[in-house]
Amino acid sequence: MASAQLMLQNIIYKKRNFVYAFVRHRLFVLCKQSLIRVQSAEGIKRIEISPKSNLKQLYDSVQSALKVDGFGLFKERSFVNELQASGTQLVGTTLKHGDMLFLKQMAGTSSRRASTAAMENVAFNRTTKQINEKSNSSSMRPSLDVIEDEVDQHLLKSDGTIKRERDSKLCHHNANGRCVHCSPLEPYDENYLKEQNIKHLAFHSYIRKQTSGMDHGKYFVFDDINCRIKPGCREHPPWPKGICSKCQPSAITLNRQTYRHVDNVMFENTKIVERFLNYWRTTGHQRMGYLYGTYEPHTDVPLGIRAKVAAIYEPPQESSRDSINLCTDEGAEDVEAVANALGLKKIGWIFTDLLTDDASAGTVKQIRGIETHFLTAQECITAGELQNRHPNPCKYASNGIFGSKFVTICVTGDQTKQVHMEGYAVSAQCMALVRDNCLIPTKDAPELGYVRESTDKQYVPDVFYKEKDQYGNEVQRLARPLPVEYLLVDVPASTPLQPQYTFTEYDKRQPFPIENRYIDGQLQDFNALSSYLSAWAQEEFLDSISDFHLLIYLYKMDMIPMRQHMGPLLEAVRTKSPNRAADFKSEEVWKLLESLVQASSTGGGTTSYPSGAATSAGNAGADAMDLDASTWTFSANSPVRSLFKAIPKVSSENVGSIRHFKCNCDPSVPFLEKPSCVFSKSALLHHWGAIPIIIFTVIGFSLEVLYTIRLAFTRDDVWYTKGPAACEVVETRRGYPPPIRKMLVYNQKYENDEKLLEALQGNTSGPE
């Protein structure tokens, strides 16, 4: 027995026996791994895996071994407890050597589906915890994590009730008592709203109405409208191969929204709109701009909010008489930075839709109204997109945001053919349809929208709206097409009786040009800046600098780094503090700008700096440049020297002015120049777009000439001389080839016409 053990030891531990060394190493490796059996529809598969591996590696091993995807591993045949593909849980702590796992096919990939299931479990536990916390509390508490706007915080704390005076006829109590005739009304009282002709509830009045009653709105919450399939459903393959009631979005029935987030839009003064309309008056093209201002309580509506417009920013755009095309705004972040420093925010957008009716009378055509449309479907989609970009933070919303305070202002003609403003906002249902890409405009009817139909790439729920038929019955119709009136909420727009001015009130002075207006006299450049600042006195610095468009131009100026130093200036404009403005005026960066302005302009504000617009106009000429000769002389270190690099060198004949000047270059004829400005290499490279056209034209003309020559030498039925169609040379005998009179005979394709043969011989069959 002992000898047998010694023989086994020698076999296993023999140093130079490589075969047995490999078998021994393989035996030790197998002892360190676990064998897991996986049962699927195709049978049982054995998986070898280390006990130190995690469950995610187990899923990867099963996927590579069985060549399947979208599956789950369970310990029981009933598929109850699923093993999650966790990266922290080890195989050795969950499974034992020889355990059986059961595989079940599911929708989605294994890793995504497992992570979704884990998220669902976490969400379920979190929801259960929240429900338990809510059940312990007596009333529903809004979320404290959401930071609402200042006006919302103010209205949330206010009483909001409508005060009524004591009625001398109906009230029979003392001065300290109250009765049904003089007690305060709730902000959502229907009779009061009808008496005051208030069409919609304020948003906070709507919240007060929903949270009133015995339960105090314990379960009230603004749910987000979802038009997309819920991801992560494991009951079926993904769309379009399958869908179920759990992941399918519910059908939407459009209702007119009874509340609105903003109850009034007030422009501080009429000059804001007048400056905006000057572009249409000058060019006849439509214009669009963003409204910047603040939100404040609106006393005319219980718990109402008013949007107060202080300025209009016009982004880069290409407009015509009938359309507006917005371009990419590279300076949008700079505008937002200036507005935030001034205490302003983007609160809406405005656009024009004006057509002149009688220019002498100053009237415009009425395009919009109850008989046509208020907003087109494309404008509603644009408004919905902008409102989605500027959501309203709300503590009563399930996701922290609901609706939007962003308003839409349309400047158009009214019934009296005068220019007036109409304010709108789209409903929360329209915002959801636009966000999920379900709403599109129609081609021929601007007042109708259209809800997309479901495709393989996107599932669109059914959208309905209700209307009355010809018999007065309320019927439900599919929103294909959809009247956009179901998506709109009216918002009155007005101006106060006493004008208000956040920025400078221009009386007789010319205001600073508005940005992105590429027309003569309205360009923003250093020439305009010099003319504008030269028209103000030194003590009027704060008034001169209090212009929204000027501050944006200074903030984006590249010639002088003003951006890093404009914080005190913007604070001085916001607080209207002359002392802070004077402190900024004494800084070096502003002194440098003043020196540039003084060097580039003469007394009285007459500008001399040649801007790009003045150069391209071509009619300024030498008569517009009556400047002293010393104005054009600068030292080598002067900062103004770089401003005049584009000015051609002139040799003045008169020392006092440059009215009479001659250029350093001699006049020449363009075609006779050496090198020619038309046929030189540089000119051809400059107009490289015409080279392919010239090449194609030359090749086509050459081929046409060659084809014509080929016909002339080969085809016997084609002649370019006088009298080529002689009837006597036509062969009328059957079976005889026609006589060839050309040099080459390989291109003969004609046949004798039967009518011609009948005319020559009388018998189309030829002689017998």
C-alpha positions in Angstrom: 0.0 0.0 0.0 2.8 2.3 0.9 4.6 1.5 -2.4 1.5 2.5 -4.3 1.4 5.9 -2.6 5.1 6.5 -3.4 4.5 5.6 -7.0 1.5 8.1 -7.2 3.8 10.8 -5.6 6.5 10.2 -8.2 4.0 10.5 -11.0 2.5 13.7 -9.8 5.5 15.5 -8.5 8.0 14.4 -11.1 9.8 17.6 -12.0 10.8 16.9 -15.6 7.5 15.2 -16.7 5.8 18.1 -18.6 2.7 16.1 -19.5 1.8 15.3 -15.9 2.8 18.8 -14.8 0.2 20.2 -17.2 -2.5 17.7 -16.0 -1.7 18.6 -12.4 -2.0 22.4 -13.1 -5.3 21.9 -14.9 -6.6 19.9 -12.0 -5.7 22.7 -9.5 -7.4 25.3 -11.8 -10.6 23.3 -12.0 -10.7 22.9 -8.3 -10.7 26.8 -7.9 -13.7 27.3 -10.3 -17.4 26.7 -9.8 -19.6 24.9 -12.2 -23.0 26.6 -12.8 -25.7 24.8 -14.8 -28.0 27.0 -16.9 -31.3 25.6 -18.2 -32.9 27.2 -21.2 -35.3 26.3 -23.9 -32.5 24.6 -25.9 -31.3 22.5 -23.0 -28.8 22.6 -20.1 -25.5 24.4 -20.5 -22.6 24.1 -18.0 -20.8 27.4 -17.3 -17.4 27.4 -15.5 -16.7 30.6 -13.6 -14.6 31.7 -10.7 -16.3 32.3 -7.4 -14.6 35.7 -7.2 -16.3 36.9 -10.4 -19.4 39.2 -10.1 -22.9 38.5 -11.4 -22.4 40.8 -14.4 -19.5 38.6 -15.6 -21.8 35.6 -15.1 -24.4 37.2 -17.4 -21.6 37.9 -20.0 -20.4 34.3 -19.8 -24.0 33.0 -20.3 -24.5 35.3 -23.2 -21.3 34.3 -25.0 -21.9 30.6 -24.3 -25.6 30.4 -25.3 -25.5 33.2 -28.0 -28.6 34.8 -26.7 -29.6 38.4 -25.7 -32.3 39.9 -23.7 -32.6 37.3 -20.9 -32.8 36.9 -17.2 -31.4 34.3 -14.8 -33.6 32.9 -12.0 -33.1 30.5 -9.2 -36.6 29.0 -9.4 -38.6 27.5 -12.2 -41.4 29.9 -11.5 -39.1 32.8 -12.5 -39.7 34.8 -9.3 -36.4 35.9 -7.9 -34.1 37.3 -10.7 -30.4 37.6 -10.3 -29.5 41.2 -11.0 -26.4 41.8 -13.1 -24.6 43.6 -10.3 -20.9 44.5 -10.5 -20.4 44.3 -6.7 -22.2 41.0 -5.8 -19.9 37.9 -6.2 -20.9 34.5 -7.6 -19.4 32.7 -4.6 -21.7 34.5 -2.1 -24.8 33.9 -4.2 -24.4 30.6 -5.8 -22.7 27.3 -5.0 -20.8 24.8 -7.1 -23.3 22.8 -9.2 -26.3 25.1 -8.7 -29.0 25.2 -11.4 -30.2 28.5 -12.9 -33.2 29.0 -15.2 -33.0 31.3 -18.2 -36.0 33.3 -19.4 -36.1 35.4 -22.7 -37.1 39.0 -22.2 -37.2 42.3 -24.1 -34.1 44.5 -24.3 -30.4 43.7 -23.7 -29.5 42.0 -20.5 -27.4 44.8 -19.0 -29.9 47.5 -19.9 -32.9 45.4 -18.7 -31.2 44.5 -15.5 -30.2 48.0 -14.7 -33.7 49.1 -15.5 -35.1 46.5 -13.1 -32.7 47.7 -10.4 -33.8 51.3 -11.0 -37.4 50.2 -10.8 -36.8 48.5 -7.5 -35.1 51.7 -6.1 -37.8 53.9 -7.4 -40.5 51.5 -5.9 -38.8 51.7 -2.5 -38.5 55.4 -2.8 -42.1 55.8 -3.8 -43.2 53.5 -1.0 -41.2 55.6 1.5 -42.8 58.8 0.1 -46.3 57.4 0.3 -45.7 56.3 3.9 -44.4 59.8 4.8 -47.4 61.4 3.1 -49.8 59.1 4.8 -48.3 60.2 8.2 -48.8 63.9 7.4 -52.1 65.5 7.6 -51.8 67.5 4.4 -49.8 67.6 1.2 -46.5 69.5 1.5 -45.0 71.1 -1.6 -41.4 70.1 -2.5 -38.8 72.3 -0.7 -36.1 71.5 -3.2 -37.6 73.6 -6.0 -36.6 77.3 -6.0 -39.5 79.2 -7.5 -39.4 82.7 -8.9 -39.6 85.7 -6.5 -43.1 86.6 -7.6 -44.3 83.0 -7.0 -42.8 83.1 -3.5 -44.5 86.4 -2.8 -47.9 85.2 -4.0 -47.6 81.9 -2.1 -47.3 83.9 1.1 -50.0 86.4 0.4 -53.6 86.1 1.5 -55.1 86.4 -1.9 -58.7 87.0 -0.8 -60.8 89.7 -2.4 -61.6 92.4 0.1 -65.2 93.8 0.1 -66.5 96.9 1.8 -69.4 96.9 4.2 -72.7 97.3 2.5 -74.8 99.9 4.2 -78.1 98.4 3.0 -77.5 94.7 3.5 -75.0 94.6 6.4 -76.7 95.1 9.8 -73.8 94.4 12.0 -71.2 96.6 13.6 -68.0 97.7 12.0 -65.9 94.8 13.3 -68.4 92.1 12.2 -68.6 90.2 8.9 -71.4 88.7 6.9 -72.0 87.0 3.6 -72.3 90.4 1.9 -69.0 91.8 3.0 -66.8 88.9 3.9 -63.7 88.4 1.6 -64.1 86.3 -1.5 -61.8 83.6 -2.6 -59.5 84.5 -5.6 -61.2 81.9 -7.7 -64.8 83.1 -7.2 -66.6 82.7 -10.5 -69.1 85.5 -10.1 -66.4 88.0 -9.3 -64.3 86.9 -12.3 -67.4 87.3 -14.6 -68.1 90.8 -13.2 -64.5 91.9 -13.8 -64.5 90.2 -17.3 -61.5 88.0 -16.3 -61.4 85.2 -18.8 -58.8 82.9 -17.1 -57.9 82.1 -13.6 -54.5 83.1 -12.3 -52.1 80.2 -11.8 -51.9 80.7 -8.1 -55.7 81.1 -7.9 -56.0 77.7 -9.6 -53.6 76.2 -7.0 -55.7 77.7 -4.2 -58.8 76.2 -5.7 -57.3 72.8 -6.0 -55.9 72.8 -2.5 -59.1 74.1 -0.9 -61.7 71.8 0.7 -61.6 69.3 3.5 -58.4 67.5 2.4 -56.5 70.8 1.6 -55.2 69.3 -1.6 -53.5 66.4 0.1 -53.0 64.4 -3.2 -52.9 67.4 -5.6 -50.0 67.4 -7.9 -49.2 68.7 -11.5 -48.4 65.5 -13.5 -46.2 65.8 -16.5 -48.1 65.0 -19.7 -46.2 62.2 -21.5 -46.6 61.3 -25.2 -43.8 58.8 -25.4 -43.6 55.1 -24.6 -42.2 54.4 -21.2 -38.8 52.7 -21.5 -37.7 49.5 -19.8 -40.9 47.4 -20.2 -39.9 43.7 -19.9 -43.2 42.2 -21.0 -42.6 42.4 -24.8 -40.0 43.4 -27.4 -39.5 47.1 -27.9 -41.6 49.2 -30.3 -42.6 48.6 -33.1 -42.5 44.8 -32.3 -44.6 45.1 -29.2 -46.5 47.5 -26.8 -48.6 47.0 -23.7 -50.9 49.0 -21.5 -48.1 49.6 -19.0 -45.8 51.4 -21.3 -48.3 52.8 -23.8 -49.0 56.5 -23.3 -52.7 57.4 -22.7 -54.8 59.1 -25.2 -55.1 62.9 -24.9 -58.3 64.9 -25.0 -57.5 68.5 -25.5 -59.3 70.9 -23.2 -59.2 74.7 -23.1 -56.9 75.6 -20.3 -58.8 77.5 -17.6 -55.7 79.2 -16.0 -52.7 81.1 -17.3 -49.3 81.6 -15.8 -49.1 85.3 -16.9 -52.2 87.5 -16.7 -50.9 90.6 -18.4 -47.9 91.8 -20.5 -47.0 95.5 -19.9 -44.5 97.4 -22.0 -42.9 100.1 -19.9 -43.5 102.8 -22.6 -44.5 103.0 -26.2 -41.0 103.9 -27.4 -39.9 100.3 -26.8 -42.4 99.0 -29.4 -41.9 102.0 -31.7 -38.1 101.4 -31.9 -38.9 97.7 -32.7 -41.4 98.7 -35.5 -39.0 101.1 -37.1 -37.3 98.2 -38.9 -40.6 97.3 -40.6 -41.4 100.9 -41.4 -37.9 101.2 -43.1 -37.7 98.0 -45.0 -41.2 96.5 -45.1 -39.8 93.2 -43.8 -41.1 91.4 -40.7 -39.1 91.4 -37.5 -38.7 89.2 -34.4 -37.3 89.9 -31.0 -37.0 88.6 -27.4 -38.6 90.4 -24.6 -36.5 91.1 -21.5 -38.0 92.3 -18.3 -39.3 91.1 -14.9 -42.4 89.5 -13.3 -44.4 91.3 -10.7 -47.8 90.8 -9.0 -50.8 92.0 -11.1 -53.3 93.8 -8.8 -56.1 93.7 -11.3 -56.4 89.9 -11.2 -56.5 88.0 -7.9 -53.1 86.5 -7.3 -52.2 87.4 -10.9 -48.7 87.9 -12.4 -47.7 90.6 -14.8 -44.8 90.5 -17.2 -43.1 93.9 -17.4 -41.1 94.4 -20.6 -38.1 96.8 -20.3 -36.2 96.0 -23.6 -36.4 94.0 -26.8 -33.3 92.2 -28.1 -33.3 91.3 -31.8 -31.3 88.2 -32.6 -29.7 87.5 -36.0 -32.3 86.8 -38.5 -33.2 86.8 -42.2 -36.6 88.3 -42.9 -38.7 89.2 -45.8 -42.3 90.4 -46.4 -43.8 87.1 -45.6 -41.2 85.1 -43.5 -38.6 85.2 -40.7 -35.7 82.8 -40.5 -33.8 82.8 -37.3 -30.0 82.4 -37.5 -27.5 81.1 -35.0 -26.9 83.7 -32.3 -23.3 83.4 -31.1 -23.7 86.2 -28.6 -26.8 84.8 -26.8 -24.8 83.9 -23.7 -23.4 87.5 -23.6 -26.9 88.9 -23.8 -28.1 86.7 -21.0 -25.1 87.7 -18.8 -25.9 91.4 -19.3 -29.6 90.9 -18.6 -28.9 88.9 -15.4 -26.5 91.6 -14.2 -29.3 94.2 -14.8 -31.9 92.1 -13.0 -33.7 91.1 -16.2 -34.7 87.8 -17.7 -36.1 86.6 -21.0 -39.8 86.7 -20.5 -41.2 86.3 -24.1 -40.9 86.9 -27.8 -42.5 89.4 -30.2 -42.9 89.3 -33.9 -44.6 91.4 -36.6 -47.2 90.4 -39.2 -47.9 93.7 -40.9 -48.9 94.5 -44.5 -49.4 98.1 -45.6 -52.9 99.0 -46.7 -52.7 102.7 -47.4 -49.3 104.3 -46.9 -50.7 107.8 -47.0 -53.2 107.1 -44.3 -50.9 105.0 -42.3 -53.2 101.9 -42.2 -52.4 98.2 -42.3 -54.4 95.2 -43.4 -56.2 93.0 -40.9 -54.8 89.6 -41.5 -55.7 87.9 -38.2 -59.0 87.6 -36.5 -61.9 85.3 -35.5 -62.7 84.7 -39.1 -59.2 83.6 -40.1 -56.7 82.7 -37.3 -55.1 84.2 -34.2 -51.8 82.3 -34.4 -50.7 79.9 -37.1 -49.8 76.3 -36.3 -46.1 77.0 -37.0 -46.2 79.9 -34.6 -47.8 77.7 -31.9 -45.1 75.1 -32.4 -42.4 77.8 -32.1 -44.1 79.2 -28.9 -44.3 75.7 -27.5 -40.6 75.1 -28.2 -39.7 78.4 -26.5 -41.9 77.7 -23.5 -40.2 74.3 -23.1 -36.9 76.0 -23.1 -38.1 78.4 -20.3 -40.1 76.2 -17.9 -41.8 77.5 -14.8 -40.4 76.0 -11.5 -43.3 74.8 -9.4 -43.3 73.0 -6.0 -46.5 71.3 -6.8 -45.2 69.6 -9.9 -44.1 66.0 -9.9 -40.8 66.8 -11.6 -40.3 70.3 -10.2 -41.4 72.2 -13.4 -44.8 72.8 -14.9 -45.9 75.2 -17.6 -44.1 78.4 -18.5 -44.3 82.1 -18.0 -42.9 82.7 -21.5 -45.4 84.8 -23.5 -45.9 85.5 -27.2 -46.7 88.9 -28.6 -47.9 89.4 -32.2 -48.0 92.9 -33.7 -50.6 93.0 -36.5 -53.6 95.0 -37.7 -56.9 95.2 -36.0 -60.5 95.9 -37.3 -59.8 99.6 -37.5 -56.7 98.9 -39.6 -54.4 100.2 -37.0 -51.3 98.5 -35.5 -52.0 96.8 -32.2 -50.5 94.0 -30.1 -52.0 90.6 -29.2 -50.6 88.4 -26.4 -50.9 84.6 -26.2 -49.4 81.6 -24.5 -49.8 77.9 -25.4 -51.2 75.4 -23.0 -49.3 72.7 -21.1 -50.8 70.1 -23.5 -49.4 71.9 -26.5 -46.0 72.1 -24.8 -46.1 68.3 -24.3 -47.1 67.7 -27.9 -44.3 69.9 -29.2 -41.7 68.5 -26.8 -42.4 64.9 -27.9 -42.5 65.9 -31.6 -46.1 65.0 -32.1 -47.5 68.2 -33.6 -46.7 69.5 -37.1 -48.2 72.4 -39.2 -50.4 71.8 -42.2 -49.4 72.9 -45.7 -52.4 75.0 -46.9 -54.4 76.0 -43.7 -52.3 78.0 -41.3 -55.0 77.8 -38.6 -54.9 74.0 -38.5 -52.2 71.8 -37.0 -51.8 68.0 -37.4 -50.9 65.3 -35.0 -48.4 62.9 -36.4 -49.3 59.3 -37.1 -47.4 56.4 -35.5 -44.5 55.0 -37.5 -41.9 52.3 -36.9 -39.6 54.9 -35.2 -42.1 56.7 -33.1 -45.4 55.9 -31.4 -47.9 58.7 -31.2 -50.9 58.4 -28.9 -54.4 59.4 -30.1 -55.2 63.0 -29.6 -58.9 64.2 -29.5 -60.7 67.4 -29.1 -64.4 68.1 -28.6 -66.7 70.4 -30.5 -70.4 70.9 -31.3 -71.8 69.5 -34.5 -74.5 71.0 -36.6 -77.2 69.7 -34.3 -75.6 71.2 -31.1 -74.3 67.9 -29.8 -70.8 67.7 -28.3 -68.8 65.2 -30.3 -65.2 64.0 -30.1 -63.0 64.2 -33.1 -59.5 63.0 -33.9 -56.9 65.8 -34.0 -56.0 65.2 -37.7 -56.3 68.1 -38.4 -56.5 70.2 -35.2 -57.7 73.8 -34.7 -55.0 75.6 -32.9 -57.6 77.5 -30.8 -57.6 74.5 -28.4 -53.9 75.2 -27.7 -54.0 78.9 -27.0 -54.5 81.1 -23.9 -55.1 84.8 -24.3 -52.8 87.2 -22.5 -53.7 90.9 -22.7 -50.8 93.3 -23.8 -50.8 97.0 -22.9 -48.8 100.0 -21.9 -49.3 102.1 -18.7 -50.9 105.5 -18.6 -47.7 106.9 -16.9 -44.7 105.7 -18.9 -42.0 103.9 -16.9 -38.3 103.8 -17.9 -35.8 101.3 -16.7 -33.4 102.7 -19.3 -32.8 106.1 -20.7 -35.8 108.2 -21.9 -34.8 109.6 -25.3 -36.5 112.9 -26.0 -34.6 114.7 -28.8 -31.4 112.7 -28.9 -30.9 109.9 -31.3 -30.8 106.5 -29.5 -28.0 104.0 -29.9 -28.7 101.6 -32.9 -30.3 98.2 -32.2 -28.2 95.1 -32.8 -28.3 92.9 -36.0 -29.9 95.6 -38.2 -27.8 95.6 -41.4 -29.4 98.7 -43.0 -28.0 102.1 -43.5 -28.0 104.4 -40.5 -28.8 101.5 -38.0 -25.4 99.7 -37.8 -23.7 99.1 -34.5 -20.0 100.0 -35.0 -17.5 102.3 -33.5 -18.7 105.1 -35.8 -22.2 104.9 -34.2 -20.7 104.6 -30.7 -18.6 107.7 -31.3 -21.5 109.7 -32.5 -23.8 108.6 -29.7 -21.4 109.3 -26.8 -20.3 112.7 -28.3 -23.9 113.9 -28.1 -24.0 113.6 -24.2 -22.5 116.0 -21.7 -20.1 114.8 -19.0 -22.6 115.1 -16.2 -25.1 112.9 -18.2 -22.9 109.9 -18.1 -25.4 107.6 -16.3 -28.2 108.6 -18.7 -26.0 108.1 -21.7 -24.9 104.6 -20.7 -28.3 103.4 -19.5 -29.2 101.7 -22.8 -29.7 97.9 -23.1 -28.4 97.7 -26.7 -25.4 99.9 -25.9 -24.4 97.8 -22.9 -24.6 94.6 -25.0 -22.4 96.2 -27.6 -19.8 97.3 -25.0 -19.9 93.8 -23.4 -19.2 92.1 -26.7 -16.6 94.7 -27.9 -13.3 93.0 -29.0 -11.2 96.1 -29.6 -11.2 96.9 -25.9 -11.6 94.2 -23.2 -14.7 95.8 -21.5 -16.3 92.5 -20.5 -14.1 92.0 -17.4 -14.6 95.5 -16.1 -18.4 96.0 -16.7 -19.6 94.6 -13.4 -19.6 98.0 -11.6 -21.2 99.7 -14.6 -24.0 97.2 -14.9 -24.6 97.5 -11.1 -24.7 101.3 -11.4 -27.3 101.1 -14.2 -29.4 98.5 -12.3 -29.5 100.6 -9.1 -29.4 104.0 -11.0 -26.5 105.2 -8.9 -24.7 108.3 -10.2 -21.8 107.7 -7.7 -21.1 104.2 -8.9 -21.3 105.4 -12.5 -18.8 108.2 -11.7 -16.4 105.7 -10.2 -16.5 103.5 -13.3 -16.0 106.6 -15.5 -12.7 107.3 -13.7 -11.3 103.8 -14.5 -8.6 103.4 -17.1 -10.6 101.2 -19.5 -13.2 103.9 -19.9 -10.6 106.6 -20.3 -9.1 104.6 -23.1 -12.4 104.3 -24.8 -13.0 108.1 -24.4 -9.7 108.8 -25.9 -10.6 106.7 -28.9 -13.9 108.4 -29.3 -12.3 111.9 -29.0 -9.6 111.0 -31.5 -12.1 109.7 -34.1 -14.6 112.5 -33.9 -14.7 116.3 -34.1 -16.5 118.8 -31.9 -20.3 118.7 -31.9 -20.5 115.0 -32.4 -19.7 114.9 -36.1 -18.2 111.5 -36.6 -15.1 110.9 -38.8 -14.4 107.2 -38.2 -15.1 105.4 -41.5 -17.2 102.3 -40.6 -17.9 99.4 -42.9 -21.3 100.7 -43.8 -19.9 104.1 -44.7 -17.3 102.6 -46.9 -19.7 100.4 -48.8 -22.2 103.1 -49.3 -20.0 104.8 -51.8 -21.8 108.2 -51.7 -20.0 109.7 -48.8 -17.1 110.7 -51.0 -14.5 113.3 -50.3 -17.1 116.0 -49.6 -18.1 114.3 -46.3 -14.5 114.3 -45.0 -13.8 118.0 -44.0 -11.2 117.2 -41.4 -8.2 118.9 -40.1 -4.9 117.5 -41.4 -3.8 116.9 -37.8 -6.6 114.4 -37.3 -4.9 111.9 -39.6 -1.6 112.1 -37.9 -0.8 109.6 -35.1 2.3 108.6 -33.2 3.7 105.2 -33.5 2.4 104.2 -30.0 -1.0 105.7 -30.4 -3.9 103.2 -29.7 -6.0 104.9 -32.3 -3.5 104.0 -35.1 -5.0 100.5 -35.4 -8.5 101.9 -36.1 -7.4 103.4 -39.4 -5.5 100.6 -41.0 -8.2 100.2 -43.7 -8.0 103.8 -44.8 -6.1 104.3 -48.2 -3.1 106.6 -48.1 -3.8 109.9 -49.7 -1.6 112.8 -50.7 -3.4 116.0 -49.9 -3.0 119.0 -52.1 -4.5 121.3 -49.5 -3.0 121.3 -46.1 -6.2 122.5 -44.4 -8.5 119.7 -45.7 -8.5 116.6 -47.8 -11.4 117.6 -50.0 -9.1 117.5 -53.0 -7.0 114.3 -53.0 -5.5 111.9 -55.4 -4.7 108.2 -54.8 -1.2 106.8 -55.0 -2.3 104.4 -57.7 -2.9 105.5 -61.3 -6.2 104.8 -62.9 -6.2 101.9 -65.3 -8.5 99.8 -67.5 -9.2 96.5 -65.9 -8.8 94.4 -69.1 -5.4 96.1 -69.9 -3.9 95.8 -66.5 -0.8 93.7 -66.0 -1.6 91.4 -64.5 -5.2 91.5 -65.6 -7.9 91.7 -63.0 -10.1 89.5 -65.1 -8.0 86.8 -66.8 -5.1 86.7 -64.3 -4.5 83.6 -62.2 -5.6 85.3 -59.0 -8.8 86.5 -60.6 -9.6 83.0 -61.9 -8.9 81.5 -58.5 -11.1 84.1 -56.9 -14.0 83.1 -59.2 -13.3 79.4 -59.0 -17.0 78.6 -59.0 -17.3 79.5 -62.7 -14.5 77.2 -63.8 -16.6 74.0 -63.9 -19.3 75.8 -65.8 -16.8 77.0 -68.4 -15.3 73.5 -68.8 -18.7 71.8 -69.3 -19.7 74.5 -71.8 -16.5 74.1 -73.9 -16.8 70.3 -73.9 -20.5 70.3 -74.8 -19.9 72.8 -77.7 -17.0 70.7 -79.0 -19.0 67.5 -79.0 -21.9 69.2 -80.8 -19.5 70.4 -83.6 -18.0 66.9 -84.0 -21.4 65.3 -84.1 -22.5 67.7 -86.8 -19.4 67.0 -88.9 -19.9 63.3 -88.5 -23.4 63.5 -89.8 -22.3 65.6 -92.8 -19.8 63.0 -93.9 -21.6 59.8 -93.2 -25.4 60.0 -93.2 -26.9 60.0 -96.8 -30.2 61.3 -95.5 -28.7 64.4 -93.9 -27.6 67.2 -96.3 -26.5 70.8 -95.5 -26.5 72.0 -99.1 -29.2 73.4 -101.4 -31.6 70.8 -102.8 -30.4 67.7 -101.1 -33.7 65.8 -101.2 -33.7 65.0 -104.9 -36.4 62.5 -105.7 -34.5 61.0 -108.6 -31.9 59.5 -106.4 -34.4 57.5 -104.3 -34.2 53.7 -104.9 -37.7 52.3 -105.6 -36.8 48.7 -106.4 -37.3 46.1 -103.7 -34.2 44.5 -102.4 -31.8 47.0 -103.9 -29.8 49.2 -101.5 -30.1 52.9 -102.0 -27.3 54.8 -103.7 -24.8 56.2 -101.3 -23.5 59.6 -102.1 -21.4 60.2 -99.0 -17.8 59.4 -98.3 -18.5 56.9 -95.5 -21.3 54.4 -95.5 -21.3 52.9 -92.0 -23.8 55.3 -90.5 -26.7 54.8 -92.9 -29.9 54.5 -90.7 -32.7 55.9 -92.8 -35.4 54.0 -94.6 -37.4 54.9 -97.6 -40.8 56.4 -96.8 -43.7 54.5 -98.2 -45.5 57.7 -99.1 -42.5 58.8 -101.1 -42.3 55.5 -102.9 -46.0 55.6 -103.7 -45.7 59.1 -105.0 -42.8 58.2 -107.3 -44.0 54.8 -108.6 -47.6 54.4 -107.5 -47.0 50.9 -106.0 -45.3 50.5 -102.6 -44.4 46.9 -103.4 -42.2 47.9 -106.3 -42.1 46.5 -109.9 -43.1 42.9 -110.4 
